[in-house]
Amino acid sequence: MPKKPVGILKRNAYTPKSAAGPQKRKKKQANNAVEVQEEAAHVATEASITGSLLPQQQKQPKQFWSCQSEVDRQAAACISKVLASDTSRRNGKTIKSLTLAPNIKAKKAVYAVTCQTLQYLPVILQILSKTSLLVNQQLRPAVAYVLVYELLFGQGCRIKGKAEKAVFNLKAELQQHLQALLKEAAVEHVDELVSVNIAKDWNRTARVNLLKISVTEALAWLRSPPAVHQKWARLGQQAQVDQMLPDVLLFPAGSDLHDHPLVTNGSLVLQSKASCLPAHALAPKSTWHVVDACAAPGNKTTHVAALMGGKGTIWAFDRDATRLERLKANAQTVGATSIVAEQADFLSLDLTSEKFAEVCGLILDPSCSGSGTAHSRMDHLLPSQGAVHPDQQLARLQSLAAFQTKALQHALTLPKLQRLVYSTCSMHEMENELVVKAVLADAQALGFQLADPFPDWPRRGLPLLPGHQNLVRVGTAGLRGLMGFGFNRMNEVVVQQTTQGFCSYLQAHARAKLDSRGVAIGYDGRHKSKEFAKLAAAVFVSQGVNVHLFSQEVPTPFVAGAVTYKGCAGGIMITASHNPKEYNGYKVYWGNGCQIIPPHDTGIAASIEAQSELWDLPKDADCSPLVTDPLHMVTQRYYYSLQQDLSFRPRQENPKAAPVVYTPLHGVGLPWLQKAFSTFNLPPPIPVPQQALPDPDFPTVSFPNPEEGDGVLNLAFATAEARGIDLVLANDPDADRFAAAERDSRTGVWRTFTGNEVGILLAHWMWCCWRHDHMDDDPGCVVMLASAVSSKMLQAMAQEERFNFDETLTGFKWLGHRAVELQQAGFTPIFAFEEAIGYMFAGSPGSIKDKDGIAAAVVFAEMAADLKQWGIGVAQHLESLKDLYGFFEVRASYFTSDKPADIRAVFERLRQDGNYPKALAGVEVTAVRDLDSGLDTAQAEGRSRLPWHKGDLMLTFTLDNVHTLTLRASGTEPKLKYYLEVSDEDDAAVAVALADKLEAAVASELVLPQKHGLTPNPSTLLNAEVE
């Protein structure tokens, strides 16, 4: 039986799961009479909440006093309802659903008063127990709670009506009881007695309903709405497309979209990102029959329908009639006519019957503890929270897990099932990894295997079963993102929890080194970088760990250097590299000075996952004797290594070099590059004055990435032209990447070198210098490395010069670790690069094993000076290298799609159960590497030497034993990218002509964009995204 994948996803406590999507709601007038009638029914229940603290009501009054303020009145009504359902353990509406209901006019204000009253409720109850306020049978408890909150902790209580007067008359007594309570508890402020909600704002997300509107059309409407809807324009202009899920839009935290025209007409569905993952993981074909086992309220069901283009059939089951009606209403609103909704218990269905004979896909999102969404529902504010005994909680989890396991086993009985997605909104491993583990053997016996639906997703399952790395958890990731509130943003809470997880992992796996050598922490010049770094340091100090905290902004490679030079257990760099100003990030290093790779990445992620509580941190931790500044030691060692290992020309020659212009793009690079030039005895670089100093707002560039070329370097070009200089060097803001450009002295035109071109130039320079210093040594000890999508010209150079070449996956975490392995095996890895302008010089055991923009810039400058001495320009030299090693024509671009399933379909068609394409544009395919199966026909054993995972969307074809084409699905954008490199030993024109022919065939023979609904990009993408 052919193997079939099963995709497994989970959501944790840090990702809010939306309530129902847009649905028809019965309009209801929020008047006093209705509220009085509704709340009267809950008086007895509310009284029972207070237990013995409050006197019991003797009988129901005929009329209650109500708040005169509409906000307070509606907040009291919401509190009454939510407390009633909490006490009776009934499945009532949540705080959010009540306060954001259509009848609530001032939604934000009502939500705030409701949450704040519930937050202070334990204190309010203790105060009220000492008064006679609730003896007045005409004052409802919920009204009393709200008014006491307003009087003591809120906006104050204005005397407008009888309820307000009753509370205000007891103001002095209430304040006296509050002070007595504080004194008894030995605290100064009431906030020390309540549970403060530290981070309750997440990005607001909405899914574009592709059955009604495309993402492009939705963005156009949002950013320029019709005149009658102009009030929505400002919010719409802030909408962004999620980088992972192309049909999901992100809005600022707190955005209220419930009444938005696109929501009410079904074009947008209010749905969390976590809730959108299962449908994308299923990636259904349009012709499939699909079962949604526990479907209501139907957001995931309608999402599947949208991804299928309204075709096929979706069976949606729920045993609750009311919930099923909500599902039907949702389906009608969004136009999902392919859904067949039936009231049924999934476990009672005969899945082997003829009715389900053609079902290929199934989503199972069964009943669970809901612990992953408790925080977003504000359940922690309810009196029942914390009242459940641990034994009772464990028993409930065991019961739920047994049901979930049974449901998953039942799903596997579908005769033609090809893909099954299991998801929960629980954070407990008992409902997630252990459920999967319980059925995994049975699933594998049926030909299933765990598949990774999102290969680039950073959070993975806990290591409790084989293949756990293919499981996806949602939550705090390692870390680069917009700054702001919420667990999917960079903020203090996320940084502290992440550092706690990293610290705990080091304590478990590198304790001796952690205790003796500590950790290194650095930061760049972005907003809050220094604060985040100090916070991370405080976490380690709280555990008695030595911290080497840089005292000022430094380049990222300095942290990698500090870990190596100091022998640290790990390192942290606070930086978002070349991202826009709104971003910041958190980069983690292992004790070998390299960025983390498996298994440490998943292990650290699991450790972060376990950090539900924030540790108590010492104040002014950066002044602790455990904290030292490594700057002097690191810079001494760094520049000494530069001079000893990378400076090759006679020191008396370098001062004669022509000057160069340099831009750090408002980053940290300038003083460190100036010192590097001084170390090499080169003339000081001429800085671009507008971009010379760190500025977190990047005022002269919107995207501070030198990889973008001419547009970002315009100011540098102008500075160079004004001074008659022909060479420009640039670093990104954290100075780990490097770019260069040269002006043609004859035409005056600037040429920005690609990452591949700079890589080849530096590789050749490093090779020539090594050869010069080791004339009698065997070149077989030398190795150079490049990533899989970088130019193969380095491989041709290695073959010609008889040194070794090695290849890794994209990212310097792989290149760095491979360099360490090669050194341990006795090789000398003198250089490594990837085409995304990253370069590493790793020749000595103590060298930095990460990309280093400072070293790359000064080595490039010395190389250019040496060429200039012989009257040769850099571009001219590059052309001569082509004469030596062959002509390599690189083409790279991409196709886009709103639906990841369309991109996946391209790979499924090309794979054809192992029947890969035999030719492209008449050129024979002589080898295939498929990182989904680990196949590599170019290897003698037929297996890929690169790490691979089931579900990876990456194919490489070798054409005519010489040319290469790689197709790869982007992990961060809705793109299918391709990288084509054509070579010819003798003739550039031949290489260009063949590249034109093959590039055209990428679309016409392989991708077939019209067939799969993809859109070609007419421009050339010269660089891939990497970490």
N, C-alpha and C positions, 0 to 999 in steps of 0.2 A: 504494500500500500504506500503511495507517495506521502511524504511528510506534509502536514498541514500546520500552519502557524496558529498559535493562540496568543493574542495580545492581552497583557494584564496591566491594568492601571489602578492607582490608588490616590486618594486625596487626603491630605493631612490637616491638622488643626489650623494651619496658617493660611489656607486658601478658602475664602468664603464661597459657599455654594448658593447660587441664586434661588430664590423662591420661584414661583411659577413665572413663565414668560407672559407676554401680553395676552390678556383674556378679556372677555366681555364681563364687566362688573355691573351689578344692578345698582343704579344710582340711589342714594339714600340721603335725605336731608338730616344734617346733624343739628337737630334742635333740642332744646332742653327737655321737652316732654319725652322724646324717644330715649335720650340718655338716662333720664330718671327711671323710665320703665325697665331699660336693660340692666342698669346697675342695681336696682332693687333686688333683682333675682340673685345677686351675688353677695348681698350683705352678710348673710349667715356664713358663707364661705370665707369672706374676708375676715370676719371675726375669728374664725377658727385658725387663720394664719397666725394671729398674734398669740395663740395658745392661752396660757394662763395670765398673760400680761394685761389683757383688756377684759372688761366686763362683757358678758354675752348680752346681746339684744334680746329683749323679752318678746317683742312682736314687731311685725313689719309696719312702719309708719305709712301713712297715706301719701305723704309728700316730703321730698328731701330738699334741703338747701343745696344749691349748686354754685359753682364758681362763676363770678361775673366775667372774668377774663376767658375768652374763647379758647386760648391756648391752654390755660390751666384746666378748663372744663373738659376739653378733649383728651388731655393727658390723663386726667383722673379716670375717664371712661376706659382708656386703653389699659391703665394699671389695673382697674377692676377686673377686666376680662382676662388679662394674662395671669393675674394672681389666682383667679378662680380655676383656670385650667391647670396651673402649676400645682395647686393644692390637691385637686382631684386626680392628678396624673393623666388627665385627658389630653388628647392631641389638639389643643387649641391653637389659635393663631399666634404667630411670633410677635415680638415687640416691633420688629421692622414692618411686618405686614399690616399691623394695626395702625402704626403711626404714619405709614405712607399710603394708606387707603384713599380712595378718591374723595371721600367726604371730608378729609382733613385738609384744611386750606393752608395753614402755615406749617407745612410738613417738618421742616428742619427744627422749628421752635418746639413743636409738640414732641418730636423725637428727643430733643435735648432735655426737656423738662421731664419726660417719662423716664429716660435713662438715669438722669441725675437723681430723681426721687427714689428710684429703685436702688441706686448705688448707696444712698444715705439711709435707706429704709431700716437696716438693723439699728442704727442710732436713733432714728425717729421713733421706732417702736419702744425702745427703752425709755425715751423721754415721755412718750404718751402714757406709758404704764404708770407713771407717777402723777398724772393729772386726771381730771374728771371730764376731759374734752369729749371723749367718745360716749360718755353717759348720755349726752344730748342725742336723742334718737333721731333727730332730723339732720344730723351731720354724718354723711356717709364716710366710712373709713378711708376710701381712696381720695376723697376730697380733702380730708384732714391731712393725709400724708403729703399731698401736693402743696397745700397751703403752709404746713409747718416747714416743708423744705424751702419754699419761697421766702418765708419769714426769717429763718435761721441761716440758710446757706445760699439762697438764690437772689432774685431781684428785689426782694422785699414784698410785703403784703399790703396792698392798698385797701383801705376800708371802702368797699363798693357795695357789698351785699351782706346778708345775714351770716353766710358761711365765713367770709373774711372777718367780719366783726367778732364772731365767736372765737376765732383763732387769735386775732389781734389783742383781744381783751386779756389773753393769757400770756402775752409776749414776755413780760418780766419773769413769770413763773417758768416758762419754757426755757428762757436763757439761763435761769438759775439752775435748772436741772441739767442743762448741757454742760455748764461749768463744773458741776459736781461730778458728772460722768467723766469729764476729761481728767479731773483731779484724781478720781478713783483709779482710772486706767494709767495714771502717771504719764500722760502725753500732753503736748502743748497745743496741738491742732487736731481738729476733727478728722482731717484726711488720714491721720495715722490709725484711725479706727475703721476705715472703710477700705475696700478693695478698689484701687484706682485702675481704670482701664487704660493701659499704657499706649495702646496703638489700635484705635478702632476705625481708622480710615484706610480703605484700600482703593486702588484704582477702580473706577466704575467701568464695567465692560458691557458691551452689547454685540450680539452676533448679527451680521448682515444676513437677512433671509434671501438666499440666492434664488428662491422660487419666485420672488417678486422684483428683486433689484440686484444689480451687481455691486461689488465693492466700490468700483469707480463711480458709479451713479450715486451711491449713497454718500460718498465723500463730497461729491459735487453739490448735492442737495444740502448737506450739513454746512458746508463752508459758504454757500451762497443760496440760502433758502428763498422761496418766493416772498414777495413783499408782505403778504399777510402773516408770515411767520418769522419776521425779522428778529423777534425777541430771542430766537434760538441761535442766531448767527454767531454770537460770541462763543457760546459753548461748542458749536459745531466746528469752529476754526481750531479748537484745541484737540479735536479727535485725531488719533493716530492708529495706524494699522499695527496690530500685534505682530512681532517679529517671527513668532513661531506658528501661529494659526492665522492664515491670511484672510479669513472671513470674520475675524474678531476685531472690534474697534475698542480702543482704550480712551477713556475720558478721565478728567481729574477726579480725585477722590471727593466724594460728597455731591457729585453731579446728580441732579434729580431729573431723570428722563421718563418718568412714568407717564407724563402727559404729552410727551414729544409726538408730533404728528406721525413720524416714521414708526414709532412704537405702537401707537393706537391703530395704525392701518396695517400692521403686521410686517412692515419692511425691515424693522429692527426688532430683535428679540432680546430682552434683558436677561442675560445668562452669563454666569461666571466663566472665566477661562477654564477652570477645573472641570466644569460641567460640559464644556465643549470638547474636551480631550477624547472621550470615548468614541464619538462619531468619527473623528479623524483617525483614531487608532483602527477602527473597523475598516476604513477606506473601502466602502462597498462599491461594487460595480453597478452600473445603472440597470443591468438586467437581473440583478439578484432578487431573491426573496429573503427577507430579513425578519427576525423575531426580536422584539424588545420585550423582555420577559416581565419586567416590573416597571411599566412604562410611565404611569401618571407622575407628574402633571404633563409630561410630554415634550419638554424642551429638547431632550436628547433624541426623542423619536422624530420630531419635526426637523431636527438638524440632519439626521440620517436621510430623511426624505429630500432635503435640499441638496445634500452631496450626491444623491442619486438622480438629481435633475427632475424629480417628480415622477420618475419611471419606476418599474419594478413593483414589488408589493412588500409592505411592512405590516406584519402582524403585531399589534400592540395589546398587551394584556395587563389588567389590573383587577384585583378582586374587590376593590372598593368602588361602589357605584358612583359615589359623589366625586371621587378623584377621577374616575373614568370620564365623567361628564366634563370635567375641567380639561382633560386631554382632548376630547372631541372639540371643545370650544377653541382651544389653542390651535388645533389642526385647521379648523375652519378659518380662523383669523389669518394664519400664515399661508393658506392656500395649499396645504399638504393633502391632496386628494388621494394619494397612493397608500394612505394609512387605513388599515382595517382594525378598528378598536373593538375589543370584546372583553366583557366582564368574566374573568376566570382566574382561578388560582393556577399559577404556572406549574406547580408540582403535580396538579391533577391532569395536566394535558398529556395525551398520548402522542409524543413527538415522533413516533415511528409510523403514524397514520399517513394516509395518502395526502391529507391536507398539508403536511409539512415536508412532503417528499423532495421538494426543490429548494428548501431553505439552505442558503450558503453562509449566512452571517447571523450572529446573535450577540446582543448586548444584554448583560446581566448586571443590574445595579440594584441588588436586593436590599431589603430592610436591614438597617445596621444601627449602631449606637448613635451615629450622627456626631461623634466627638470631634470630627474634623470641621464641623460648621457651627459648633456650639458658641464659639466666640463671635462669629458674625451674626448669629441670631440673638446675641446678648444674653444667652442662657445663664451666664455667670452672675447676672444681676438678680436672679430669682432666688427666693428663700430656700427652695428645695436643693439648690446646688450646695454640695458639701454635706448634705444630710443623709446621703445614701451610704450605708456601711460598705467598706471595701469588699466584704464577702458577698454582699448582695450585688455589687457591681460586677464582680468576677463571675457570679452565677449567670447574670444577664448576658455577659459577653460570651460565655461558653454556650449558652442557649442560642444566641444569634449565630455564632460561628458554626454550630451544628446545622442550623437551617441553611446558612450560606453554602456550606460544603455540599449538602444534599441538593441544593438548587444547581450548583455547578456540575455535579455528577449527572443530574438529570439532563442538563443542556447538552452534554456530550453524547446523548443517545440519538441526536438528530443524524439521520443516515448520510446526508451529503454536506454536512457542515464543513466549511473551509476556514472560517475565522471566528473566534469567540473572544469577546472583550469583557473582562470582569472588572468592575469598579465599585468602590464604596466611597462614602464621605466620612470614613472613620480614620482615626490616627492609630488605632490599636493594631499591633502585629497579629493578634489573635484573629482579627477579621480580615486580614490582608495576606501577608506572606504565609501564615500557617494554614489558611484555607487553600491557597494555591498548592502548598506543599502536600496537603492531604489528598488532592486529586491528581497530582502530577504524574504519578506512576500509571494510573489508569488512562490518563490522557495520552501519555507516550505510547502505551500499548495499542492505542487506537490510531497511532501515526501522527499525533500532535506533538508540537514542541513549543517552548516559550519563544516568542518573537519580540523584538524590540521595535515598537512602533515609532519612536522618536529617538534616533541614534544620538543626536546631539543634546538631548535633554540632560541637564546636569544632575538631577536628583534620582537616585536609584533605590531599589528595594533593600531592605535590611538583609544581611548575609545569613539567612536562616534556611536556605534551600539552594540546591544547585540551580544555576541560571538566574540567581537573584539580580544580577546586573541588568537583566532584560526587563525587570519590573520598573515601573515609573512611579515615583512619589512626587507630589506637588507641594511646593513650599519654598522656604528660604534656600536660594541657590548660591553657589559660589559664583561670584558675585560681580556683576557689572550691570548697572541700571540707573534709571532716573532717581534722583534724590527726592525724598518726600516721605509722608506717612504711609504706613502699611508694610506688610511682610513681603511684598513684591517690589519694594523700593529700598534704596540705600538710606538707612537712618541708624540712629543710635541703638535701637532695639535689635535690629537685624545684625549689626556689627557685633554687639555684645553676645548674642546667641550663637553666632557663627564662631566667634573666638572661643566661647565656652566649649563648643563642640570640638574645635581643633585642639584646644588644651586637653580636654578629656581623652581624646584619641592619642595624643602624644604621651599622656600619663600611662595609657594602657599598652602602647606599642613601642615607645622609645623612652622609657622612664629614666634609665640611667643617664642617657645623654641629655635629657631635659633637665634633670636635677643638677648635672655637673656643668653643662654648657649653655643652657637657656635657649632663648629664641631671639631673632633679629626682627625689628619692625622699622619700616621706613614709609615715607609719604611724599607725594608730589605737591604741586601748587594749586590744586583744584579747591573749590569750595569745600570746607569741612574735612579735608584730608588730614590735617594736623589733629583735629579733634577726634576723628575716628581712630587715628593711630594711638593717641593717648588712651582712648577707651580700651582698645585692644591690649595695650600694655597693662592697664589696670586689672584686666581679667587675669592675666598671668601672675601679676604681683599678688593678687588675692589668694593664689595657690602657692605662694612662696617661690615662684620661678624667677630666675634672673632674666632681665630683659635688656637687650642691646637696642635702645631706641635712638634713632638718629635725631640730632638736635635741630636739623634744618631740612629743607626740601632737597631731595636727592634723586638722581636717575634710578630707574628700576634695577638696572644691573648691579648697582651698589648693594642692594639687599641680597641678591643672589651671591654677591661676593662676600658679604658679611657672614652669611650662613656657612660658606666654604672656609673663609679665613678664621672665623671664630669656632668652627666645629659645632655649630648650633644644631639643635634637634629639628628646627624648622624655621620658617620665616614668613613674614607678611608684608606685602607692599600695598599701600592704599593708593590706587590709581585707576583711572578709566582710560589710560593710554591716549588714543587719538579721537575718542568720542566727543560729541558736542558738550557744551559747558554745563548742561543740565545733569550730566552723568557723573557718577563716581563708581569705584570698584574696589575689589578685595582679591588680591592674588596670593596664592599659598605656595610655599616652597617646602620640599622635604629636606631631610638632613644631608642629602648629597648635593644640595645647591640647585636642584632642578625643580621645575614645576611638577605638581603631583600628577601621577597616572594611576591606573588600576594596579593593585586593589586599594591603594590608599585613598583615592578620590571617593569611591563608594563608601569606604569605611568612615571617612571623615564626615561624609554626608549623613550617614546613619547616626553618627555621634551628635551632629548638629540637630538632627531630628528629635533626639531625646531631650534637648534642652528646653523644656516647657516653662521652667522657672528661671528668672534672672537672679544671678548671684549677687550677694552684697559686695560692693566694691569699695576699696579704701579711697578716701578723698586725697586729692593731690598725689596720686600714685606715681606720677612721673618724677616726684621729688624723693621717692623711696630709695634707700640705699641699694635695693635690688636692681635699680634702673641705672644703666651707664650709657654713655654716648660712644658709639663705635666709630664716629666719623674720622677721627685722626688716624686710627690704626687702619681702617679700611682704605682711606685715600692713599696713605703711604704705600700699602701693599699693592693697591690697584695700579698706581702710576709707576711703581717700580717694575711690575710685571709688564706694563705697556712698553717701557723702555727696553727691558731685557728680552722680551719675547716677540715684539712686533715692530720695533724700529730697526730698519736694516741698512739705511744709507749712512755714510760717514757724517758725523754731527756737524762737521765744518761745511758740508754741502747744503744742508737744509735751509740755513738762513738766506740762501740765494733764491729760494723758491718764490714764484709769483704769489701775490696775496690772493686769498679767496674770500668770498662773502658767505656769511653764515646766518641762518635763522633758526632759533629754537621754537618758533611758532608760539610765542607767549608761554613757553614751558620752562623747565628747570635747567636746560642744557648749557647755557652760555658759560658760566664760570668754570664748569668742569671740562668743557671743550677747550677753553682758553688754556687751562692748566695742561691738558693733553698736548696741545700744540707747543707749549713751552717745554714740556718733557721731551718732545721730538726735536726741539730746537728749530721749529718752523716759525715763520712770521705770524704774529697774532692774526686770527681771523677777523674780518671786518663785519661787525654785527649789523643786522637790519634794525635801525633804531626804534621803529614802531613796534617791533616784535621781540625786543631783546630781553625784557624782564618778565618774570612770571606774572600772568594775569589770568585769573580763573574765568573771566568772561570772554576771552579770546576775541577782542573787539574788531580785529581786522580780517578774521576768517570765521565762517560759520561752521566749518568742519575742519579742525586743525590736523589734517592728515596729509603729510607730504606725498603719500602714495597717489593722491589725486593729481599731482603734477602741476602743470602750468598755472591753473587758476589760483592755487594756494601759494605759489612761489612768485607771483607778480611783483610784490614789493621787493623781494630779493633780487629779481631781475633788474628792477629800476635802480636799486642801490648799486648793483654791479656795473650797470651801463654808465651811471654817473661817475664812477671811479675808473672806468676802463678795464674792468676785471672780467675774465671770461669763465670763471668757475664758481658755481653756487653749491653750497652744502646745506642740508637741512636735517633736523631731528624732529620727531613728534614730541608732544609736550612732556612725556616722561623719559625721553631720550633713549628708548630702547630700539627704535627704528631709524633708518637712515636713507636719505635720498640725495641724488646729485644731478646737476644739470650743467651743460657746457654750451657756450655761445660759439657759433661758427664765425671765425675771424673774418671770413670772406663775405658772408651773407648777413651776418648780424643776427641770425635766427638761433633761438635757444632750443636745445635738445635735452629733454628730461629723460634720463636713462630709466628703463624699467628695472624692476627688482631682479629679473633674470639677468639682465645685462650687467648690473652692478655686481651680482653674484659671480658671474664669469670673470669679470675684470679682477675682483679681489681674489678669487680662487687662483687665477693664473699668477698674480703677483705673489701670493703666499707660496705657491709651488716653486716659482723661480728663486725666491729668497731661501726656501728650505734647501733646494738643490745646490745653491751657491755655497751654503754653509755645511753641506753634508755630501761633498763630492764623492766620497768613497763608501757611502752608506747605501744599502739596498732600499730602493723606493717602495718595495713591497711592505715596508713597515708603516708607510704613510696612508692615511685614509681621509677622504673628504665625503661629506654627506649633503643630501638635499631632500626636500620633501617630495612626495609622489607626484605632485602637480607642478613641480618646478622643471626648468629646462634640462633636457638630457644632454646638453652640450657639455656639462661637467663630466658626465659618464664617458663621452667621447674623448675628452681631455685625459681622463684617467687611463683609458685604454691606450692612448697614444704615448703617454708619458710613463706608463707601467706602475702607477700607484693605484690604490684601491678606491672603489666608489661604493657607497652604501645609501640606501633609500629608506625613508620612514613615512609614516602618515603625516598629514599636515599638522603643524604646531611645534613650537620649540620644546614643549614638554617631552615629545617623542625624540626629537633630535638631541636634546641634552642627555636624556637617559641612555640613548644609544651610544653617545660619545663616551659616557662613563663606562659602559660595558666594553667598548672597544679598547679603552685605555687599560682596563683590568685584564684584557686578553693580550696585551703587549703591543697594541697598535698606537700610532700617534695621530689623533684626529685633528689636523691642523686648521680645518675650516669647515663650516657648514652654513647653508643658506636656504631660505625659501623665498619664492618669488614675491611675497608680500613684504618686501624690503626689510627682511630680518637677516642678521648676519652674526655668526658666532665664531670666536677664535679660541679653540679649546685644546691647544697643543700640549700644554703642561698640565700635570695632575692637579695643581692648585688653581687652574684658570677658571673663569666664569663659564658655567654651562647654561647660558641663556643668551638670547639675542642682546647685542650691545651696540647701541647707536653711537656712543662716544668713541669706542675703539674703531668702529667701522669708518667713521668720519676722518679720524686722524690717519689711519692706514691708507684710506683712499687719497687723502691729501698728499701723503708722502709718495704714493705711487704716481700721482699726477705730476708732482715735482720732478720725479725721476724721468718721466716721459718728456716733460717740457725741456729738460736739460739736453735731450737728444732731438729737440725740435718736433716732437710728436704730440698731437692732441689726444685726448682720451677717446673720442669717437673714432679717430683715425686708427688708434691702437686696437679698438674693438673690431674694426673691419679686418685688421691683420690676423686677429685670433680666429676669425671665421675662415680665413685662408688656411690656417693651421689645422683646425679641428672640424671644419665643415660649416655649411650654412644652415642655420636653424631658424625656421620661420614659425613664430608662435601666433596662434589665434585663440582667443578666449572670449566667450560671451555667454548669454543665458537666454532661457525662455521662462516666461512667468505664467502663473495660473492662480485663480482664486481657490482652486480645489487641490489639495495635496494628493487626492486620489488620482487625479489626472496625471500627475508626475509619476506616481507609483505605477500607473498603468503602462507607461512607456517602458519602465524597467521590466515589468512582467512580460510584456510582448517581446522585448529583446532577449530575455532569458529563455522563453519557450521550453521550459523543462530541460534546459541544457543544450538546446539547439540554437546556439548564438549565430548572429550574422556571419556569413562566410566571406563577404567582401564589402567594400565601401567605395563607391564610384569606380568600380572595376579593379580596385587595389585589394589584394588578398589579405584577409585577416589571418595572421600567422600565430597569434597567441591571444588568450583572453584571461583577464584577472577579474574575478567577481568576489567582492568582499561581503556578499550576502552568504555565500556558501564556502568561502575559503579556497575556491578553485583558482589555480594559476598554471595554465598549460605551458608557460615559458620555463617553469621549474621542472627539474628531472622527476621529482616526486609528485608533481602536479598540484602542490599545495602552496598557498600564498605565504610568503615570508612576513608579510605585514599583518598586524592584528586585524581580525575580522569578527563580525557579529551578524547573526541571523537578522535580517531586516535592513541591513546597510544598503543604501541606494548609491552604489558606486561601482562602475564598470570601467575597465581599461582595456582597450583593444590595441594590439601591436599590429601595424600594417606593413606588409612586405619586409618584416623583420627589422624595420628601421624606424618608421614613424609611429607616434603614439596618439591616441585619442582617449581622454577620460571623460566620462559622463558622471555627474555627481549632483545629488539633491542637496541644496543648501540646508543647513540646520537652523539658520536664523532668519531666512527670507523665503518667500514663496517662489523659489527659482529652481530650475534645472540648469545647472551650469555645465559648460563643456570647455575642455582644454586640449587644443590640438597643436601638435608640434611636428613639423615636417622638416626633414633634413636632406641635404645633398652635399656630397663631398667637395664638388668643384664649382657649382653654378648657383648663385643666389636666385637668378631668374627662374630656374627650374623648380627650386623650392617654393618660390612664391606662387608660381602657376599651379603646382600640385596642391598647395595649401588652399588656394581659391577653389579648386575643384572639390577637394575633400570637405571643406567648410560648407559648401553648398549642399553636399550630400548628407551632412549631419542632420539638416532639416528634412530634406526630401526623401532620404532613405531610412534614417534611424528614428528621429524624434517624431516626425509626422505631426507638426503642431496643429494643423487644421483638424485632423482626426481626433486628437486628444484634447482639443480646446485650450492649447497653449498659445501664448503670444510671443513671437520672436522679438528680441531686442536688437535694433539696427546698429547700435554703437558697439564698440569693442570694449570688453572688460579685460583689462590687463592683469588684474590681481584678484586673487580669491580672498575670501574672509577667513581669518584664522584667529586663534586666541590672542 
